[in-house]
Amino acid sequence: MFCDHFSRSLTSTLAGLALMAGAIATPAQACTTGLVLAIDVSNSIDSGEYRIQAEGLADALLDPEIREALVAGEVALTVIQWSGVGRQEITIPWRRMKTEADVLAISEQARQMRRAFIMSDTAVGDIVRFSLRQFAAVPDCARHVIDISGDGTDNAGTDPTGARYDAEAQGVQINALAIEGLGVSISNFFRRRVITRDGFVMTARGHSTYAETLRRKIKREVSQVMF
């Protein structure tokens, strides 16, 4: 009787130790990055250019390297459309990229998303502050990043420089994709007044190069590799 009891106790103990060892060997996956993708839909963006942005985002998420990085880092992703004062809409709520199916689903959502606003100003400071508030939903992510795309400078709302200081105080990185025509005025605006000290600007020469520039930008953000 004693031997049977001892044998059962030993088996139970060994099983518990095996489970503990397994837990140590394979820790729970953690979110490396909470990424806000903020898309400009202000008055300067026509319907064709909006479709280029939506399709470009959908295609960028299908890039094999980006898909792999999103899942490996269990990146949390949300898409916000923005324009003037009080005009920010969460088009795609936070979703964690735990599997490739999650990435495919959010890519399709981006491809199908309707335009949130038309005929509106460009309030860059407002979208920064709105984006900052969204990170309360993903506090466990090791990094918080705002990715803003736009083809114009600020002409409404709060000062983007003050919003940038708030982001830096909260440890949030702001990057930007400037959609330029001629010159570099929009890139310089983002560089001087919007991005954080640890952020960067990438420039697309017109909407025709938007998709490729966005692909390189997201790849850099989720892999933390310089491209």
Backbone as a chain_set.jsonl record, in Angstrom:
{"seq": "MFCDHFSRSLTSTLAGLALMAGAIATPAQACTTGLVLAIDVSNSIDSGEYRIQAEGLADALLDPEIREALVAGEVALTVIQWSGVGRQEITIPWRRMKTEADVLAISEQARQMRRAFIMSDTAVGDIVRFSLRQFAAVPDCARHVIDISGDGTDNAGTDPTGARYDAEAQGVQINALAIEGLGVSISNFFRRRVITRDGFVMTARGHSTYAETLRRKIKREVSQVMF", "coords": {"N": [[0.835, -1.208, 0.0], [1.892, 1.237, 0.925], [3.948, 1.449, -0.923], [2.513, 1.704, -3.314], [1.247, 4.16, -2.887], [3.466, 5.842, -2.622], [4.559, 5.538, -5.153], [2.567, 6.667, -6.774], [2.651, 9.307, -5.827], [5.234, 10.044, -6.505], [5.098, 9.877, -9.28], [3.225, 11.901, -9.797], [4.629, 14.122, -8.864], [6.843, 14.182, -10.593], [5.516, 14.633, -12.991], [4.533, 17.185, -12.533], [6.942, 18.619, -12.332], [7.845, 18.294, -14.93], [5.965, 19.757, -16.353], [6.527, 22.306, -15.342], [9.137, 22.644, -16.275], [8.646, 22.645, -18.978], [7.192, 25.002, -19.209], [9.129, 26.866, -18.538], [10.954, 26.459, -20.593], [9.507, 27.184, -22.836], [8.493, 30.106, -22.921], [5.629, 32.317, -22.556], [4.525, 33.988, -25.463], [5.252, 37.379, -26.127], [3.97, 40.677, -26.781], [5.768, 42.583, -28.963], [5.538, 45.061, -30.24], [3.246, 47.723, -30.363], [1.475, 49.02, -32.896], [0.322, 51.856, -34.468], [-1.253, 52.636, -37.411], [-1.679, 55.413, -39.165], [-3.665, 56.962, -41.432], [-3.826, 59.44, -43.866], [-6.68, 61.167, -44.821], [-7.453, 63.629, -45.687], [-8.572, 66.707, -47.311], [-6.831, 66.981, -49.464], [-6.421, 64.501, -50.505], [-7.52, 62.602, -53.093], [-10.158, 60.436, -54.427], [-9.003, 58.354, -55.911], [-6.372, 58.381, -54.969], [-6.828, 57.718, -52.337], [-7.637, 55.036, -52.614], [-5.237, 53.98, -53.515], [-3.723, 54.21, -51.196], [-5.137, 52.49, -49.429], [-5.028, 50.001, -50.794], [-2.279, 49.81, -50.984], [-1.499, 49.515, -48.294], [-2.771, 47.08, -47.683], [-1.416, 45.343, -49.435], [1.224, 45.646, -48.529], [1.146, 44.39, -46.041], [1.013, 41.791, -46.821], [3.509, 41.128, -47.645], [6.084, 38.739, -47.491], [8.262, 38.881, -45.601], [7.377, 40.864, -43.859], [4.995, 39.709, -42.912], [6.062, 37.527, -41.515], [7.599, 38.841, -39.541], [5.615, 40.261, -38.158], [4.072, 38.212, -36.978], [6.026, 36.782, -35.54], [6.753, 38.664, -33.642], [4.385, 39.024, -32.377], [2.886, 41.355, -33.009], [0.777, 44.092, -32.237], [-1.802, 45.664, -33.967], [-3.395, 48.539, -35.314], [-5.581, 50.496, -37.374], [-6.046, 53.806, -38.278], [-7.998, 56.353, -39.676], [-7.557, 59.746, -40.6], [-8.105, 63.33, -40.533], [-9.198, 66.439, -40.298], [-9.855, 68.635, -37.437], [-11.158, 66.861, -34.735], [-11.708, 64.761, -36.38], [-11.055, 61.787, -36.547], [-10.928, 58.366, -37.028], [-11.204, 55.081, -35.873], [-10.568, 52.693, -37.969], [-9.825, 50.029, -38.287], [-9.882, 48.066, -35.554], [-7.674, 47.352, -32.714], [-5.679, 44.518, -33.237], [-4.046, 41.501, -32.555], [-1.233, 40.032, -33.997], [-1.07, 36.983, -34.044], [-1.042, 34.703, -35.582], [-0.511, 33.696, -39.022], [-2.948, 33.828, -40.236], [-4.213, 35.92, -38.913], [-2.817, 38.109, -39.917], [-3.465, 37.962, -42.645], [-6.189, 38.415, -42.453], [-6.368, 41.072, -41.474], [-5.155, 42.394, -43.529], [-7.013, 42.027, -45.582], [-9.151, 43.42, -44.473], [-8.104, 46.009, -44.591], [-7.983, 46.356, -47.339], [-10.655, 46.454, -47.991], [-11.671, 48.624, -46.614], [-13.746, 51.453, -46.054], [-13.72, 54.932, -46.984], [-13.298, 57.318, -44.443], [-13.633, 60.123, -44.095], [-14.29, 63.138, -45.972], [-13.423, 66.192, -47.697], [-11.949, 67.911, -45.728], [-9.786, 69.478, -43.25], [-6.227, 69.398, -42.351], [-5.102, 68.083, -39.587], [-2.533, 67.504, -37.886], [-1.388, 67.459, -35.298], [-3.619, 66.72, -33.82], [-4.154, 64.061, -34.643], [-1.915, 62.789, -33.653], [-2.251, 63.073, -30.846], [-4.709, 61.732, -30.538], [-3.947, 59.161, -31.343], [-2.084, 58.526, -29.347], [-3.738, 58.089, -27.146], [-4.823, 55.639, -27.725], [-3.066, 53.631, -27.037], [-3.52, 52.754, -24.496], [-4.991, 50.479, -24.623], [-3.235, 48.484, -25.249], [-1.186, 47.912, -23.234], [0.804, 46.105, -22.584], [2.587, 45.788, -24.655], [5.95, 45.975, -25.733], [7.038, 48.105, -27.163], [5.69, 51.197, -28.363], [4.408, 52.552, -31.249], [3.732, 55.136, -33.565], [2.689, 55.46, -36.816], [2.544, 57.704, -39.215], [1.051, 58.741, -42.215], [1.044, 61.138, -44.865], [0.155, 63.801, -47.187], [0.423, 66.483, -46.943], [1.046, 69.591, -45.13], [0.512, 70.679, -41.721], [-2.562, 72.338, -41.027], [-4.561, 72.921, -39.264], [-6.083, 72.565, -35.98], [-4.377, 71.329, -32.983], [-0.985, 72.162, -32.005], [1.472, 70.305, -33.627], [4.051, 69.971, -32.645], [3.929, 70.193, -29.851], [2.368, 67.941, -29.346], [4.139, 65.996, -30.153], [6.1, 66.22, -28.141], [4.624, 65.253, -25.99], [4.346, 62.598, -26.805], [7.023, 61.721, -26.705], [7.475, 61.967, -23.976], [5.926, 59.899, -23.073], [7.239, 57.741, -24.031], [6.728, 56.951, -26.626], [7.248, 56.233, -30.024], [7.3, 58.177, -32.984], [6.898, 57.913, -36.397], [7.061, 58.852, -39.893], [5.51, 58.921, -43.125], [6.056, 60.698, -45.861], [4.256, 61.991, -48.508], [5.287, 63.23, -51.328], [5.244, 65.816, -53.866], [6.882, 67.782, -55.862], [10.094, 68.731, -54.591], [10.879, 68.862, -51.006], [9.255, 69.673, -48.951], [7.157, 68.619, -47.378], [8.31, 66.362, -46.23], [10.3, 67.645, -44.719], [8.676, 69.09, -42.959], [7.472, 67.014, -41.433], [9.806, 65.964, -40.342], [10.862, 68.068, -38.804], [8.798, 68.868, -37.086], [7.11, 66.817, -36.257], [7.964, 63.973, -36.018], [9.453, 61.877, -33.478], [12.514, 61.98, -31.497], [13.719, 59.511, -31.793], [12.535, 58.672, -34.066], [11.761, 58.383, -37.652], [11.673, 59.549, -41.091], [10.231, 58.585, -44.138], [10.157, 59.05, -47.656], [7.786, 59.226, -50.21], [7.629, 59.542, -53.659], [5.179, 61.023, -54.887], [1.919, 59.446, -55.177], [2.243, 57.148, -56.61], [4.48, 55.747, -55.806], [3.867, 55.11, -53.273], [2.981, 52.608, -52.145], [5.243, 50.881, -52.232], [7.054, 52.36, -50.686], [5.705, 52.41, -48.233], [5.731, 49.69, -47.645], [8.498, 49.236, -47.175], [8.774, 50.884, -44.994], [7.051, 49.84, -42.952], [8.278, 47.376, -42.673], [10.728, 48.111, -41.602], [9.862, 49.188, -39.172], [8.68, 47.038, -37.758], [10.639, 45.133, -37.647], [12.838, 46.386, -36.692], [15.116, 46.86, -38.164], [17.474, 48.55, -40.138], [16.58, 49.908, -43.181]], "CA": [[0.0, 0.0, 0.0], [2.792, 2.387, 0.998], [4.683, 1.543, -2.198], [1.605, 2.236, -4.333], [1.048, 5.589, -2.618], [4.725, 6.517, -2.939], [4.714, 5.529, -6.611], [1.653, 7.663, -7.337], [3.143, 10.635, -5.452], [6.425, 10.311, -7.3], [4.647, 10.125, -10.659], [2.589, 13.22, -9.814], [5.686, 15.132, -8.707], [7.614, 14.236, -11.837], [4.672, 15.264, -14.01], [4.521, 18.621, -12.243], [8.246, 19.162, -12.706], [7.915, 18.317, -16.394], [5.168, 20.905, -16.798], [7.272, 23.515, -15.006], [10.268, 22.733, -17.197], [8.108, 23.039, -20.279], [6.817, 26.418, -19.148], [10.363, 27.64, -18.564], [11.59, 26.313, -21.905], [8.708, 27.856, -23.865], [7.748, 31.185, -22.275], [4.522, 32.878, -23.324], [4.936, 34.986, -26.428], [4.873, 38.723, -25.709], [3.829, 41.671, -27.845], [6.954, 43.432, -29.076], [5.221, 46.396, -30.751], [1.896, 48.188, -30.652], [1.691, 49.898, -34.053], [-0.8, 52.612, -35.025], [-1.085, 53.075, -38.795], [-2.569, 56.566, -39.303], [-3.749, 57.247, -42.868], [-4.354, 60.762, -44.199], [-7.808, 61.23, -45.754], [-7.853, 65.034, -45.725], [-9.099, 67.209, -48.581], [-5.836, 66.866, -50.534], [-6.41, 63.109, -50.98], [-8.714, 62.308, -53.897], [-10.648, 59.058, -54.269], [-8.018, 57.434, -56.468], [-5.23, 58.336, -54.057], [-7.25, 56.957, -51.165], [-7.579, 53.617, -52.956], [-3.82, 53.606, -53.547], [-3.288, 54.029, -49.806], [-5.763, 51.287, -48.869], [-4.455, 48.833, -51.466], [-0.864, 49.749, -50.627], [-1.402, 48.94, -46.955], [-3.148, 45.666, -47.771], [-0.335, 44.61, -50.1], [2.411, 45.663, -47.674], [0.981, 43.385, -44.99], [1.174, 40.465, -47.425], [4.931, 40.886, -47.894], [6.476, 37.591, -46.659], [9.102, 39.274, -44.471], [6.536, 41.595, -42.908], [4.112, 38.72, -42.268], [6.85, 36.749, -40.562], [7.975, 39.703, -38.42], [4.41, 40.575, -37.391], [3.683, 37.051, -36.174], [7.114, 36.467, -34.611], [6.716, 39.634, -32.553], [2.991, 39.183, -31.956], [2.636, 42.794, -33.101], [-0.61, 44.558, -32.168], [-1.948, 46.602, -35.081], [-4.671, 49.221, -35.518], [-5.556, 51.453, -38.483], [-6.866, 54.99, -38.016], [-8.064, 57.379, -40.711], [-7.572, 61.056, -39.955], [-8.069, 64.529, -41.375], [-9.222, 67.687, -39.551], [-10.137, 68.656, -36.0], [-12.237, 65.958, -34.348], [-11.968, 63.782, -37.438], [-10.203, 60.604, -36.466], [-11.787, 57.183, -36.902], [-10.536, 53.776, -35.821], [-11.146, 51.9, -39.049], [-9.555, 48.632, -37.923], [-9.501, 48.049, -34.134], [-6.477, 46.588, -32.355], [-5.664, 43.067, -33.437], [-2.709, 40.943, -32.351], [-0.836, 39.153, -35.095], [-0.598, 35.739, -33.439], [-0.877, 33.712, -36.642], [-0.564, 34.267, -40.366], [-4.359, 34.097, -40.534], [-4.508, 37.262, -38.405], [-2.245, 39.072, -40.869], [-4.281, 37.909, -43.862], [-7.492, 39.017, -42.155], [-6.266, 42.524, -41.369], [-4.857, 42.863, -44.885], [-8.282, 42.087, -46.318], [-9.904, 44.538, -43.908], [-7.535, 47.243, -45.144], [-8.354, 46.441, -48.755], [-12.088, 46.717, -48.11], [-12.143, 49.697, -45.742], [-14.334, 52.632, -46.685], [-13.111, 56.201, -46.59], [-14.026, 57.841, -43.287], [-13.928, 61.55, -44.189], [-13.964, 63.884, -47.188], [-13.52, 67.652, -47.574], [-11.569, 68.288, -44.375], [-8.447, 70.033, -43.071], [-5.146, 68.49, -41.977], [-4.778, 68.353, -38.18], [-1.528, 66.497, -37.54], [-1.288, 67.363, -33.844], [-4.789, 66.009, -33.301], [-4.035, 62.615, -34.856], [-0.904, 62.291, -32.724], [-2.857, 62.956, -29.513], [-5.711, 60.666, -30.611], [-3.22, 57.884, -31.393], [-1.493, 58.269, -28.034], [-4.763, 57.557, -26.237], [-5.18, 54.259, -28.087], [-2.121, 52.658, -26.485], [-4.041, 52.233, -23.227], [-5.568, 49.155, -24.885], [-2.158, 47.49, -25.449], [-0.111, 48.349, -22.333], [1.832, 45.083, -22.435], [3.53, 45.8, -25.779], [7.231, 46.539, -25.313], [7.208, 49.389, -27.86], [4.504, 51.819, -28.933], [4.852, 53.293, -32.433], [2.732, 55.764, -34.425], [3.138, 55.559, -38.207], [1.656, 58.671, -39.863], [1.298, 59.058, -43.624], [0.326, 62.336, -45.266], [0.68, 64.515, -48.354], [0.338, 67.919, -46.716], [1.472, 70.069, -43.823], [-0.536, 70.975, -40.749], [-3.276, 73.607, -41.212], [-5.686, 73.005, -38.324], [-5.934, 71.808, -34.742], [-3.321, 71.607, -32.013], [0.388, 72.207, -32.5], [2.059, 68.959, -33.636], [5.281, 69.925, -31.855], [3.531, 69.877, -28.483], [1.931, 66.543, -29.33], [5.36, 65.186, -30.227], [6.7, 66.207, -26.805], [3.817, 64.329, -25.186], [4.707, 61.239, -27.223], [8.348, 61.403, -26.169], [7.337, 61.8, -22.528], [5.292, 58.601, -22.847], [8.062, 56.694, -24.624], [6.137, 56.535, -27.901], [7.984, 56.635, -31.228], [6.496, 58.622, -34.123], [7.531, 57.897, -37.715], [6.18, 59.453, -40.891], [5.682, 58.689, -44.556], [5.685, 61.93, -46.553], [3.926, 61.808, -49.923], [5.737, 64.491, -51.915], [5.242, 66.092, -55.299], [8.227, 68.304, -56.069], [10.716, 69.242, -53.379], [10.883, 68.052, -49.78], [8.631, 70.486, -47.9], [6.36, 67.786, -46.469], [9.286, 65.566, -45.471], [10.918, 68.531, -43.73], [7.664, 69.376, -41.935], [7.395, 65.861, -40.534], [11.09, 65.792, -39.658], [11.105, 69.153, -37.85], [7.711, 69.187, -36.163], [6.217, 65.693, -35.934], [8.572, 62.722, -35.56], [10.217, 61.919, -32.234], [13.967, 61.921, -31.689], [14.083, 58.166, -32.243], [11.729, 58.359, -35.245], [12.349, 58.609, -38.973], [10.768, 59.907, -42.181], [10.469, 58.046, -45.472], [9.494, 59.895, -48.646], [7.261, 58.635, -51.449], [7.518, 60.54, -54.717], [3.835, 60.87, -55.423], [1.195, 58.266, -54.714], [2.633, 55.966, -57.389], [5.502, 55.001, -55.061], [3.405, 54.994, -51.884], [2.9, 51.221, -51.677], [6.587, 50.353, -52.003], [7.631, 53.082, -49.552], [5.033, 51.925, -47.028], [6.231, 48.34, -47.374], [9.813, 49.365, -46.552], [8.613, 51.553, -43.705], [6.515, 48.889, -41.977], [9.308, 46.361, -42.438], [11.699, 48.704, -40.673], [9.236, 49.395, -37.865], [8.385, 45.799, -37.026], [11.834, 44.302, -37.51], [13.874, 47.232, -36.109], [16.297, 46.762, -39.018], [17.579, 49.734, -40.974], [16.477, 49.642, -44.602]], "C": [[0.863, 1.248, 0.0], [3.512, 2.58, -0.324], [3.809, 2.132, -3.291], [1.419, 3.737, -4.158], [2.296, 6.386, -2.996], [4.918, 6.624, -4.441], [3.83, 6.583, -7.256], [2.138, 9.077, -7.039], [4.347, 11.026, -6.293], [6.048, 10.636, -8.737], [4.046, 11.519, -10.788], [3.629, 14.328, -9.724], [6.483, 15.297, -9.988], [6.82, 14.913, -12.948], [4.632, 16.774, -13.806], [5.819, 19.285, -12.628], [8.388, 19.267, -14.215], [7.14, 19.503, -16.951], [5.89, 22.212, -16.522], [8.435, 23.717, -15.952], [9.807, 23.173, -18.567], [7.754, 24.506, -20.316], [8.04, 27.304, -19.203], [10.988, 27.612, -19.945], [10.838, 27.062, -22.985], [7.862, 28.952, -23.225], [6.652, 31.712, -23.172], [5.033, 33.978, -24.245], [4.417, 36.352, -25.999], [4.781, 39.641, -26.912], [5.063, 42.57, -27.862], [6.602, 44.865, -29.428], [3.72, 46.599, -30.875], [2.018, 49.265, -31.712], [0.385, 50.525, -34.521], [-0.439, 53.032, -36.445], [-2.124, 54.158, -39.057], [-2.536, 57.068, -40.742], [-4.459, 58.576, -43.109], [-5.504, 60.647, -45.202], [-8.356, 62.658, -45.807], [-8.228, 65.445, -47.148], [-8.136, 67.044, -49.752], [-5.751, 65.462, -51.124], [-7.676, 62.858, -51.789], [-9.071, 60.825, -53.788], [-9.655, 58.03, -54.8], [-6.82, 57.275, -55.555], [-5.584, 57.592, -52.77], [-7.164, 55.46, -51.434], [-6.136, 53.13, -53.02], [-3.308, 53.364, -52.132], [-3.853, 52.734, -49.208], [-5.16, 50.019, -49.471], [-2.978, 48.673, -51.096], [-0.646, 49.151, -49.254], [-1.712, 47.452, -46.991], [-2.02, 44.835, -48.371], [0.923, 44.553, -49.238], [2.327, 44.584, -46.601], [1.138, 41.963, -45.513], [2.622, 40.149, -47.769], [5.416, 39.765, -46.961], [7.31, 37.97, -45.438], [8.295, 40.017, -43.414], [5.61, 40.641, -42.179], [4.863, 37.957, -41.179], [7.194, 37.58, -39.329], [6.771, 40.038, -37.541], [4.032, 39.432, -36.46], [4.756, 36.726, -35.134], [7.107, 37.406, -33.406], [5.352, 39.818, -31.945], [2.622, 40.672, -31.909], [1.139, 43.074, -33.009], [-0.76, 45.712, -33.151], [-3.337, 47.233, -35.065], [-4.503, 50.234, -36.637], [-6.541, 52.577, -38.178], [-6.835, 55.89, -39.241], [-8.209, 58.736, -40.029], [-7.592, 62.182, -40.987], [-8.049, 65.754, -40.463], [-9.51, 67.52, -38.072], [-11.339, 67.759, -35.692], [-12.555, 64.891, -35.378], [-10.878, 62.714, -37.447], [-11.123, 59.407, -36.258], [-10.937, 55.924, -36.875], [-11.22, 52.88, -36.845], [-10.977, 50.409, -38.796], [-9.092, 48.62, -36.469], [-8.246, 47.203, -33.903], [-6.673, 45.091, -32.611], [-4.224, 42.589, -33.291], [-2.41, 39.914, -33.423], [-0.212, 37.871, -34.53], [-0.331, 34.656, -34.469], [-0.907, 34.417, -37.988], [-2.001, 34.581, -40.763], [-4.777, 35.479, -40.039], [-4.006, 38.327, -39.376], [-3.082, 39.12, -42.143], [-5.627, 38.593, -43.64], [-7.406, 40.532, -42.113], [-5.891, 43.14, -42.714], [-6.14, 43.006, -45.692], [-9.17, 43.208, -45.782], [-9.413, 45.867, -44.473], [-7.961, 47.433, -46.594], [-9.817, 46.863, -48.922], [-12.554, 47.969, -47.359], [-12.646, 50.904, -46.537], [-13.6, 53.878, -46.206], [-13.955, 56.843, -45.491], [-14.462, 59.289, -43.453], [-13.603, 62.077, -45.581], [-14.079, 65.374, -46.87], [-13.191, 68.111, -46.156], [-10.131, 68.782, -44.338], [-7.439, 68.943, -42.701], [-4.68, 68.847, -40.57], [-3.816, 67.283, -37.668], [-1.397, 66.341, -36.025], [-2.429, 66.568, -33.238], [-4.683, 64.497, -33.492], [-2.962, 62.029, -33.949], [-1.527, 62.085, -31.344], [-3.919, 61.845, -29.477], [-5.027, 59.3, -30.582], [-2.623, 57.536, -30.041], [-2.502, 57.642, -27.079], [-5.076, 56.087, -26.515], [-4.259, 53.222, -27.45], [-2.549, 52.124, -25.12], [-4.61, 50.832, -23.395], [-4.504, 48.076, -25.063], [-0.968, 47.838, -24.549], [1.041, 47.366, -22.223], [2.847, 45.08, -23.56], [4.803, 46.546, -25.38], [7.495, 47.908, -25.937], [5.849, 49.878, -28.334], [4.959, 52.75, -30.052], [3.644, 53.852, -33.176], [3.353, 55.961, -35.801], [2.138, 56.458, -38.94], [2.037, 58.818, -41.33], [0.482, 60.283, -43.991], [0.968, 63.016, -46.456], [0.57, 66.028, -48.199], [0.821, 68.284, -45.33], [0.261, 70.447, -42.982], [-1.216, 72.311, -41.049], [-4.477, 73.762, -40.276], [-5.323, 72.271, -37.034], [-4.758, 72.217, -33.882], [-1.942, 71.536, -32.654], [1.002, 70.804, -32.485], [3.335, 68.854, -32.814], [4.975, 69.59, -30.397], [3.078, 68.439, -28.342], [3.131, 65.605, -29.387], [6.034, 65.102, -28.859], [5.938, 65.262, -25.873], [4.172, 62.878, -25.514], [6.054, 60.83, -26.638], [8.289, 61.179, -24.663], [6.739, 60.446, -22.172], [6.086, 57.443, -23.446], [7.531, 56.154, -25.93], [6.97, 57.079, -29.059], [7.002, 57.056, -32.314], [7.365, 58.608, -35.37], [6.554, 58.467, -38.731], [6.547, 59.002, -42.297], [5.15, 59.935, -45.256], [5.446, 61.633, -48.026], [4.177, 63.143, -50.61], [5.399, 64.58, -53.399], [6.657, 66.488, -55.664], [8.78, 68.806, -54.739], [10.593, 68.304, -52.197], [10.173, 68.777, -48.639], [7.845, 69.645, -46.901], [7.278, 66.91, -45.616], [9.924, 66.416, -44.379], [9.943, 68.89, -42.614], [7.576, 68.229, -40.934], [8.674, 65.733, -39.709], [11.267, 66.83, -38.543], [10.038, 69.278, -36.77], [6.888, 67.985, -35.692], [6.947, 64.488, -35.351], [9.348, 62.938, -34.259], [11.706, 61.775, -32.527], [14.435, 60.557, -32.169], [13.315, 57.754, -33.498], [12.447, 58.648, -36.549], [11.254, 58.968, -39.967], [11.195, 59.159, -43.432], [9.621, 58.836, -46.46], [9.066, 59.093, -49.86], [7.117, 59.759, -52.466], [6.185, 60.363, -55.422], [3.201, 59.587, -54.922], [1.605, 56.998, -55.458], [3.687, 55.132, -56.672], [5.099, 54.77, -53.604], [3.489, 53.559, -51.373], [4.278, 50.657, -51.35], [7.245, 51.039, -50.807], [7.011, 52.615, -48.238], [5.527, 50.534, -46.656], [7.584, 48.407, -46.661], [9.703, 49.97, -45.151], [8.091, 50.592, -42.635], [7.551, 47.814, -41.655], [10.338, 46.874, -41.438], [11.113, 48.823, -39.27], [9.053, 48.099, -37.089], [9.604, 44.913, -36.848], [12.968, 45.043, -36.82], [15.195, 47.066, -36.841], [16.314, 47.979, -39.917], [17.553, 49.34, -42.442], [16.743, 50.937, -45.353]], "O": [[0.645, 2.182, -0.771], [3.677, 3.704, -0.8], [4.264, 2.945, -4.096], [1.428, 4.496, -5.128], [2.209, 7.452, -3.605], [5.374, 7.647, -4.951], [4.259, 7.303, -8.158], [2.051, 9.954, -7.898], [4.475, 12.167, -6.736], [6.604, 11.553, -9.341], [4.313, 12.233, -11.754], [3.531, 15.343, -10.414], [6.764, 16.416, -10.415], [7.372, 15.671, -13.746], [4.687, 17.546, -14.763], [5.82, 20.383, -13.185], [8.983, 20.218, -14.722], [7.582, 20.169, -17.887], [5.877, 23.122, -17.351], [8.696, 24.839, -16.387], [10.47, 23.963, -19.24], [7.981, 25.185, -21.317], [8.019, 28.364, -19.829], [11.497, 28.628, -20.418], [11.443, 27.529, -23.949], [6.664, 28.768, -23.006], [6.719, 31.58, -24.394], [5.868, 34.794, -23.855], [3.275, 36.474, -25.557], [5.43, 39.415, -27.934], [5.359, 43.241, -26.873], [7.273, 45.794, -28.979], [3.01, 45.755, -31.421], [2.605, 50.317, -31.459], [-0.543, 49.823, -34.921], [0.568, 53.707, -36.657], [-3.315, 53.865, -39.161], [-1.505, 57.544, -41.216], [-5.561, 58.8, -42.61], [-5.334, 60.102, -46.293], [-9.56, 62.869, -45.953], [-8.203, 64.628, -48.068], [-8.566, 66.976, -50.904], [-5.081, 65.256, -52.136], [-8.78, 62.895, -51.246], [-8.366, 60.056, -53.135], [-9.484, 56.963, -54.212], [-6.306, 56.17, -55.381], [-4.738, 56.915, -52.186], [-6.681, 54.7, -50.595], [-5.841, 52.002, -52.627], [-2.548, 52.425, -51.895], [-3.131, 51.977, -48.559], [-4.822, 49.08, -48.751], [-2.488, 47.559, -50.919], [0.282, 48.367, -49.056], [-0.992, 46.651, -46.395], [-1.706, 43.753, -47.875], [1.613, 43.534, -49.212], [3.327, 43.937, -46.289], [1.371, 41.036, -44.737], [2.934, 39.019, -48.146], [5.181, 39.836, -45.755], [7.089, 37.435, -44.352], [8.504, 39.825, -42.216], [5.449, 40.742, -40.963], [4.362, 37.77, -40.071], [7.096, 37.093, -38.203], [6.892, 40.092, -36.317], [3.711, 39.654, -35.292], [4.438, 36.429, -33.982], [7.417, 36.995, -32.288], [5.168, 40.678, -31.083], [2.117, 41.172, -30.903], [0.33, 42.381, -33.626], [0.058, 46.632, -33.166], [-4.334, 46.549, -34.831], [-3.414, 50.773, -36.834], [-7.707, 52.337, -37.865], [-5.765, 56.162, -39.787], [-8.895, 58.864, -39.014], [-7.168, 62.021, -42.132], [-7.002, 66.085, -39.906], [-9.423, 66.422, -37.523], [-12.397, 67.885, -36.309], [-13.561, 64.193, -35.261], [-9.933, 62.747, -38.236], [-12.002, 59.441, -35.396], [-10.071, 55.718, -37.726], [-12.318, 52.375, -36.61], [-11.884, 49.621, -39.062], [-8.006, 49.12, -36.175], [-7.817, 46.445, -34.773], [-7.691, 44.5, -32.249], [-3.3, 43.195, -33.832], [-3.227, 39.042, -33.717], [1.008, 37.7, -34.537], [0.513, 33.785, -34.254], [-1.281, 35.586, -38.083], [-2.243, 35.502, -41.543], [-5.601, 36.14, -40.67], [-4.687, 39.322, -39.626], [-3.373, 40.2, -42.658], [-6.142, 39.269, -44.53], [-8.275, 41.215, -42.656], [-6.264, 44.276, -43.005], [-6.327, 43.993, -46.403], [-9.864, 43.872, -46.552], [-10.213, 46.746, -44.794], [-8.264, 48.548, -47.019], [-10.166, 47.548, -49.883], [-13.724, 48.339, -47.46], [-12.058, 51.31, -47.539], [-12.948, 53.873, -45.162], [-15.18, 56.903, -45.598], [-15.546, 59.658, -43.003], [-12.75, 61.532, -46.28], [-14.738, 65.77, -45.908], [-14.056, 68.64, -45.459], [-9.355, 68.545, -45.264], [-7.74, 67.75, -42.731], [-3.94, 69.814, -40.388], [-4.237, 66.281, -37.09], [-1.305, 65.221, -35.522], [-2.243, 65.834, -32.268], [-5.075, 63.732, -32.611], [-3.085, 60.883, -33.516], [-1.347, 61.029, -30.738], [-4.012, 61.106, -28.497], [-5.473, 58.391, -29.882], [-2.65, 56.376, -29.63], [-2.153, 56.761, -26.293], [-5.545, 55.375, -25.628], [-4.633, 52.055, -27.334], [-1.989, 51.137, -24.641], [-4.703, 50.077, -22.427], [-4.82, 46.886, -25.033], [0.14, 48.039, -25.046], [2.14, 47.744, -21.815], [3.883, 44.427, -23.438], [4.743, 47.612, -24.767], [8.106, 48.771, -25.307], [4.969, 49.083, -28.665], [5.793, 53.629, -29.836], [2.658, 53.149, -33.395], [4.42, 56.562, -35.927], [1.025, 56.033, -39.25], [3.211, 58.998, -41.654], [-0.633, 60.463, -43.502], [2.159, 62.846, -46.717], [0.616, 66.768, -49.182], [0.988, 67.424, -44.465], [-0.863, 70.523, -43.478], [-0.538, 73.308, -41.297], [-5.313, 74.641, -40.481], [-4.39, 71.469, -36.997], [-4.21, 73.31, -34.03], [-1.76, 70.928, -33.709], [1.047, 70.172, -31.43], [3.673, 67.772, -32.333], [5.682, 68.794, -29.78], [3.367, 67.787, -27.338], [3.139, 64.552, -28.749], [6.49, 64.03, -28.46], [6.543, 64.558, -25.065], [4.285, 62.038, -24.622], [6.203, 59.718, -26.134], [8.973, 60.302, -24.135], [7.01, 59.904, -21.099], [5.654, 56.292, -23.377], [7.842, 55.026, -26.31], [7.349, 58.25, -29.064], [5.996, 56.384, -32.544], [8.436, 59.215, -35.399], [5.356, 58.555, -38.463], [7.708, 58.743, -42.615], [3.948, 60.198, -45.247], [6.315, 61.093, -48.711], [3.379, 64.073, -50.49], [5.283, 63.569, -54.092], [7.538, 65.634, -55.767], [8.029, 69.25, -53.87], [10.255, 67.129, -52.34], [10.467, 68.516, -47.472], [7.865, 69.929, -45.703], [7.044, 66.74, -44.42], [10.073, 65.964, -43.244], [10.337, 68.985, -41.452], [7.602, 68.454, -39.724], [8.624, 65.428, -38.518], [11.764, 66.505, -37.464], [10.324, 69.738, -35.665], [6.045, 68.133, -34.806], [6.575, 64.021, -34.275], [9.831, 64.036, -33.981], [12.107, 61.485, -33.654], [15.438, 60.457, -32.875], [13.43, 56.614, -33.947], [13.593, 59.098, -36.557], [10.071, 58.728, -39.727], [12.382, 59.104, -43.753], [8.503, 59.243, -46.143], [9.863, 58.376, -50.464], [6.547, 60.807, -52.164], [6.078, 59.648, -56.419], [3.866, 58.746, -54.318], [1.342, 55.892, -54.986], [3.78, 53.928, -56.908], [5.899, 54.29, -52.801], [4.012, 53.319, -50.284], [4.461, 50.026, -50.309], [7.915, 50.387, -50.007], [7.715, 52.443, -47.243], [5.719, 50.238, -45.477], [7.796, 47.72, -45.661], [10.452, 49.606, -44.244], [8.635, 50.54, -41.532], [7.685, 47.394, -40.506], [10.762, 46.148, -40.539], [11.811, 48.58, -38.286], [9.254, 48.076, -35.875], [9.608, 44.032, -35.988], [13.949, 44.428, -36.403], [16.263, 47.121, -36.232], [15.266, 48.397, -40.411], [18.377, 48.55, -42.901], [16.709, 50.955, -46.583]]}, "num_chains": 1, "name": "protein.A"}
